[in-house]
Amino acid sequence: MALVHKLLRGTYILRKFSKPASALYPFLGIRFAEYSSSLQKPVASPGKASSQRKTEGDLQGDHQKEVALDITSSEEKPDVSFDKAIRDEAAYHFRHLKDEIVDHWRGPEGRPLREVLLEQAKVVWQFRGKEDLDKWTVTSDKTIGGRSEVFLKMGKNNQSALLYGTLSSEAPHDGESTRSGYCAMISRIPRGAFERKVSYDWSQFNTLYLRVRGDGRPWMVNIKEDTDFFQRTNQMYSYFMFTRGGPYWQEVKIPFSKFFFSNRGRIRDVQHELPLDKISSIGFTLADKVDGPFFLEIDFIGVFTDPAHTEEFAYENSPELNPRLFK
């Protein structure tokens, strides 16, 4: 009888308050309050009132159903264990570390040393699925308030990566920036066990090798050195890549000796050779000040040894510019 009295009292409050759900919270709980609010309908004719009125047994049955629903929902909550997550993460990194140690004893990248020494060409990045796209990130002048847009997706038949977008050289209206208009695609820094940075070793190769298809625009190829010094985060080695346009693929070969040293986008007077034994990432930048759409399709990016290329460094240094080289 006490339950029936509470139900009838809740029905009375339901008719009195404009927000019945909030009025019923202290009496019947949130779920039943929402259920009761769904029962509120316009007043029917006297003939239909008797057919629409619930009996005390029906109300008790509904109340039991709601209680059962509450109990079931509380039991179905996912079991989240902080300790288990830590154990799983540690186990994953230890397995990764074990694989790295075994591969190191076997040879570079887990291959026999003789095979690595005789290797003349190597594909570092290729695009055959979404997991290959996850190794890259795209950016544009939108980060400083510009209007350029850039996107990256898989090409036709999942055999290439398509970098496309719109370049806009309109400067941001922030009162500070005077230049704008760039889009870039940058490889993510590889990570080892326990999120350690891993660098690429290209010391046995002398040429960068790409298979691309573009729209005739010139691109800048940027290679960054792996370093832990904050002062060197904006330093990179760059060279130009000219696309022909049209429907045909082109193979681009850029000797590493041609890459020039720059800092914060400015070419430095003192030039250094590209340290091939600690490469962090590679990127492609478009900033030719030609507004409009663009695209660049990439099949693969690799390195190889060109026996015909014997140049060590393409740029001169003098004692006035770099006295440490002439001591």
C-alpha positions as CSV (number, residue, x, y, z in Angstrom):
1,M,0.0,0.0,0.0
2,A,2.9,2.3,0.7
3,L,4.1,1.8,-2.9
4,V,0.7,2.5,-4.3
5,H,0.4,5.6,-2.3
6,K,3.8,6.8,-3.6
7,L,2.8,6.1,-7.2
8,L,-0.5,7.9,-6.8
9,R,1.3,10.9,-5.2
10,G,3.8,10.9,-8.1
11,T,0.9,11.0,-10.6
12,Y,-0.6,13.9,-8.8
13,I,2.6,15.8,-8.9
14,L,3.0,14.9,-12.6
15,R,-0.2,16.8,-13.3
16,K,0.7,19.8,-11.2
17,F,4.2,20.6,-12.4
18,S,5.2,21.8,-15.9
19,K,8.4,19.7,-15.7
20,P,7.2,16.4,-14.4
21,A,10.5,14.6,-14.8
22,S,12.3,16.9,-12.4
23,A,9.5,16.8,-9.9
24,L,9.6,13.0,-9.8
25,Y,13.3,12.6,-9.2
26,P,13.1,12.6,-5.4
27,F,10.3,10.1,-5.4
28,L,10.8,7.5,-8.2
29,G,14.2,8.1,-9.7
30,I,15.3,9.4,-13.0
31,R,14.4,6.5,-15.2
32,F,10.8,6.2,-13.9
33,A,10.4,10.0,-14.0
34,E,11.3,10.0,-17.7
35,Y,9.0,7.1,-18.2
36,S,6.1,8.9,-16.4
37,S,6.7,12.0,-18.4
38,S,6.3,10.0,-21.6
39,L,2.8,9.0,-20.3
40,Q,1.6,12.6,-20.1
41,K,-0.9,13.1,-22.9
42,P,-3.7,15.6,-23.7
43,V,-6.9,15.0,-21.8
44,A,-9.0,12.4,-23.6
45,S,-12.7,12.1,-23.7
46,P,-14.5,10.5,-20.8
47,G,-15.3,7.4,-22.8
48,K,-11.7,6.7,-23.5
49,A,-10.4,7.7,-20.1
50,S,-11.2,4.3,-18.5
51,S,-9.3,2.4,-21.3
52,Q,-6.2,4.6,-20.9
53,R,-6.1,4.5,-17.1
54,K,-3.5,2.0,-15.7
55,T,-4.4,-0.3,-12.9
56,E,-2.4,-0.6,-9.7
57,G,-1.1,-4.0,-10.8
58,D,0.1,-2.5,-14.1
59,L,1.9,0.3,-12.3
60,Q,3.6,-2.2,-10.0
61,G,4.7,-4.3,-13.0
62,D,6.1,-1.2,-14.7
63,H,7.9,-0.2,-11.6
64,Q,9.5,-3.6,-11.3
65,K,10.6,-3.5,-14.9
66,E,12.2,-0.2,-14.4
67,V,14.1,-1.5,-11.3
68,A,15.2,-4.5,-13.3
69,L,16.4,-2.2,-16.1
70,D,18.4,-0.2,-13.6
71,I,20.0,-3.4,-12.2
72,T,20.8,-4.7,-15.6
73,S,22.4,-1.5,-16.8
74,S,24.7,-1.3,-13.8
75,E,25.9,-4.8,-14.3
76,E,26.6,-4.2,-18.0
77,K,29.0,-1.4,-17.4
78,P,32.5,-2.2,-18.9
79,D,35.1,-3.3,-16.4
80,V,37.8,-0.6,-16.5
81,S,40.9,-1.5,-14.6
82,F,43.7,1.0,-14.4
83,D,46.2,-1.6,-13.1
84,K,45.4,-4.0,-16.0
85,A,45.9,-1.2,-18.5
86,I,49.4,-0.4,-17.1
87,R,50.3,-4.1,-17.2
88,D,49.2,-4.5,-20.8
89,E,51.1,-1.4,-21.8
90,A,54.2,-2.5,-20.1
91,A,54.0,-6.0,-21.6
92,Y,53.6,-4.5,-25.1
93,H,56.7,-2.3,-24.7
94,F,58.8,-5.2,-23.3
95,R,57.8,-7.4,-26.2
96,H,58.8,-4.6,-28.6
97,L,62.1,-4.1,-26.8
98,K,62.8,-7.9,-27.0
99,D,62.2,-7.8,-30.7
100,E,64.6,-4.9,-31.1
101,I,67.3,-6.7,-29.2
102,V,66.9,-9.8,-31.2
103,D,67.0,-7.9,-34.5
104,H,70.1,-6.0,-33.4
105,W,72.0,-9.2,-32.8
106,R,70.8,-10.7,-36.0
107,G,71.7,-7.6,-38.0
108,P,70.3,-4.1,-38.9
109,E,66.5,-4.2,-39.0
110,G,66.6,-7.9,-38.3
111,R,68.4,-8.8,-41.5
112,P,71.8,-10.5,-42.0
113,L,74.7,-8.0,-42.1
114,R,75.9,-9.3,-45.4
115,E,72.6,-8.7,-47.0
116,V,72.4,-5.1,-45.7
117,L,76.0,-4.3,-46.9
118,L,75.3,-5.5,-50.4
119,E,72.0,-3.7,-50.6
120,Q,71.9,-1.1,-53.4
121,A,68.3,0.2,-53.0
122,K,65.7,0.3,-50.3
123,V,62.0,1.4,-50.1
124,V,61.5,3.4,-46.9
125,W,57.9,4.5,-47.4
126,Q,55.2,3.1,-49.7
127,F,51.5,3.6,-49.8
128,R,49.3,0.5,-50.0
129,G,46.8,1.0,-47.2
130,K,45.5,3.3,-44.4
131,E,48.3,2.1,-42.0
132,D,50.8,3.7,-44.4
133,L,48.9,7.0,-44.3
134,D,49.1,7.0,-40.5
135,K,52.8,7.4,-40.7
136,W,52.3,10.9,-42.2
137,T,50.8,14.2,-41.1
138,V,49.7,17.2,-43.1
139,T,49.7,20.9,-42.2
140,S,49.1,24.3,-43.8
141,D,49.1,28.0,-43.0
142,K,45.8,27.5,-41.3
143,T,47.8,27.0,-38.1
144,I,48.7,30.8,-38.3
145,G,45.3,31.9,-39.6
146,G,45.8,31.3,-43.3
147,R,43.3,30.0,-45.8
148,S,45.2,27.1,-47.5
149,E,43.8,23.6,-47.2
150,V,45.6,20.3,-47.6
151,F,44.3,16.7,-47.5
152,L,45.8,13.2,-47.7
153,K,44.1,10.1,-48.9
154,M,44.7,6.8,-50.7
155,G,44.9,7.0,-54.5
156,K,43.2,4.8,-57.1
157,N,43.2,1.1,-56.3
158,N,45.1,1.8,-53.0
159,Q,48.4,1.9,-54.8
160,S,49.5,5.4,-54.0
161,A,49.0,8.4,-51.7
162,L,47.2,11.5,-53.0
163,L,48.1,14.8,-51.5
164,Y,45.7,17.6,-52.6
165,G,44.2,20.8,-51.6
166,T,44.1,24.5,-52.3
167,L,46.9,27.0,-51.8
168,S,46.1,30.6,-50.8
169,S,48.7,33.3,-50.3
170,E,46.3,35.7,-48.6
171,A,48.0,36.8,-45.4
172,P,46.1,36.4,-42.1
173,H,44.3,39.5,-40.8
174,D,46.0,39.4,-37.4
175,G,48.0,42.5,-37.7
176,E,51.3,40.6,-37.4
177,S,51.7,38.1,-40.3
178,T,52.6,39.6,-43.6
179,R,53.2,36.4,-45.6
180,S,51.3,33.2,-46.0
181,G,50.6,30.4,-48.4
182,Y,52.1,27.0,-47.7
183,C,51.0,23.3,-47.5
184,A,53.2,20.5,-46.3
185,M,53.2,16.7,-45.8
186,I,55.6,15.4,-43.1
187,S,56.5,11.9,-42.0
188,R,56.0,11.0,-38.4
189,I,59.0,10.3,-36.2
190,P,59.3,6.5,-35.8
191,R,59.1,5.2,-32.2
192,G,60.6,2.2,-30.6
193,A,59.9,0.5,-27.3
194,F,58.9,2.8,-24.5
195,E,58.2,5.6,-27.0
196,R,61.9,6.1,-27.8
197,K,62.7,8.1,-30.9
198,V,64.2,5.9,-33.7
199,S,66.2,7.4,-36.5
200,Y,66.9,6.2,-40.1
201,D,70.4,5.2,-41.1
202,W,71.0,6.0,-44.8
203,S,74.8,6.2,-44.6
204,Q,75.4,3.5,-47.2
205,F,73.2,5.3,-49.8
206,N,73.9,8.5,-51.7
207,T,70.6,9.3,-53.5
208,L,66.9,9.9,-52.6
209,Y,64.6,8.1,-55.0
210,L,60.9,8.9,-55.5
211,R,58.2,7.9,-57.9
212,V,55.6,10.7,-58.1
213,R,53.0,12.3,-60.4
214,G,52.2,16.0,-60.0
215,D,50.6,18.9,-61.7
216,G,53.7,20.8,-62.8
217,R,54.2,22.7,-59.5
218,P,57.7,22.8,-57.8
219,W,58.0,21.3,-54.4
220,M,60.6,21.5,-51.6
221,V,61.9,18.2,-50.2
222,N,62.9,18.7,-46.6
223,I,65.0,16.2,-44.5
224,K,65.4,16.7,-40.7
225,E,68.2,15.5,-38.5
226,D,67.4,13.5,-35.4
227,T,68.5,15.8,-32.5
228,D,67.6,16.4,-28.9
229,F,68.7,20.0,-28.8
230,F,65.8,22.5,-28.8
231,Q,67.8,25.0,-30.8
232,R,68.0,22.6,-33.7
233,T,64.3,21.8,-34.1
234,N,63.9,24.3,-36.9
235,Q,67.0,23.2,-38.8
236,M,66.6,21.1,-42.0
237,Y,68.2,20.2,-45.3
238,S,66.3,21.0,-48.4
239,Y,66.3,20.7,-52.2
240,F,63.8,21.2,-55.0
241,M,61.6,18.7,-56.8
242,F,60.0,19.7,-60.1
243,T,57.0,17.8,-61.3
244,R,56.2,17.6,-65.0
245,G,52.4,17.4,-64.9
246,G,50.3,15.2,-67.1
247,P,49.1,11.6,-66.7
248,Y,52.6,9.9,-66.6
249,W,54.6,8.9,-63.5
250,Q,58.1,10.3,-63.1
251,E,61.1,9.0,-61.2
252,V,62.9,11.7,-59.2
253,K,66.5,11.1,-58.1
254,I,68.1,13.7,-55.8
255,P,71.7,13.1,-54.6
256,F,72.1,13.8,-50.9
257,S,75.1,16.0,-51.6
258,K,72.7,18.6,-53.2
259,F,70.7,19.2,-50.0
260,F,71.5,22.6,-48.5
261,F,71.3,23.6,-44.9
262,S,68.6,26.1,-43.6
263,N,67.3,27.3,-40.3
264,R,63.8,28.7,-39.8
265,G,63.3,28.8,-43.5
266,R,66.4,30.8,-44.3
267,I,69.4,29.4,-46.2
268,R,72.5,29.7,-44.1
269,D,75.9,31.0,-45.3
270,V,77.6,28.2,-43.5
271,Q,76.6,24.9,-45.1
272,H,76.9,21.5,-43.6
273,E,76.6,18.0,-45.1
274,L,73.4,16.1,-44.4
275,P,74.1,13.6,-41.6
276,L,72.8,10.4,-43.2
277,D,73.2,8.2,-40.1
278,K,70.5,10.0,-38.1
279,I,67.6,11.0,-40.2
280,S,64.5,11.9,-38.3
281,S,61.8,12.7,-40.9
282,I,61.2,13.8,-44.5
283,G,58.6,16.3,-45.8
284,F,57.3,17.9,-48.9
285,T,56.3,21.6,-48.9
286,L,54.4,23.6,-51.5
287,A,54.9,27.4,-51.3
288,D,55.2,28.7,-54.9
289,K,52.8,31.7,-54.4
290,V,50.4,30.4,-57.1
291,D,46.9,30.4,-55.6
292,G,44.6,27.5,-56.6
293,P,44.2,23.8,-56.4
294,F,47.1,21.4,-56.4
295,F,47.9,17.7,-56.1
296,L,50.8,15.4,-55.7
297,E,50.5,11.6,-56.0
298,I,53.3,9.5,-54.5
299,D,53.9,5.8,-55.2
300,F,56.9,5.2,-52.9
301,I,59.9,7.0,-51.3
302,G,63.2,5.2,-51.1
303,V,67.0,5.5,-51.2
304,F,69.6,3.9,-53.4
305,T,73.3,3.9,-54.2
306,D,74.2,5.5,-57.6
307,P,77.7,4.4,-58.5
308,A,78.0,7.2,-61.1
309,H,77.6,9.9,-58.5
310,T,80.9,10.6,-56.8
311,E,80.3,14.2,-55.5
312,E,80.6,14.4,-51.7
313,F,79.2,18.0,-51.1
314,A,77.9,20.5,-53.7
315,Y,78.5,23.7,-51.7
316,E,81.8,25.4,-50.9
317,N,82.9,26.7,-47.5
318,S,85.6,29.2,-46.7
319,P,87.7,30.0,-43.6
320,E,85.7,33.2,-43.2
321,L,82.4,31.4,-43.2
322,N,83.2,28.3,-41.3
323,P,86.7,28.5,-39.7
324,R,86.2,25.2,-37.8
325,L,86.5,23.2,-41.0
326,F,89.9,24.7,-41.8
327,K,91.7,24.3,-38.4
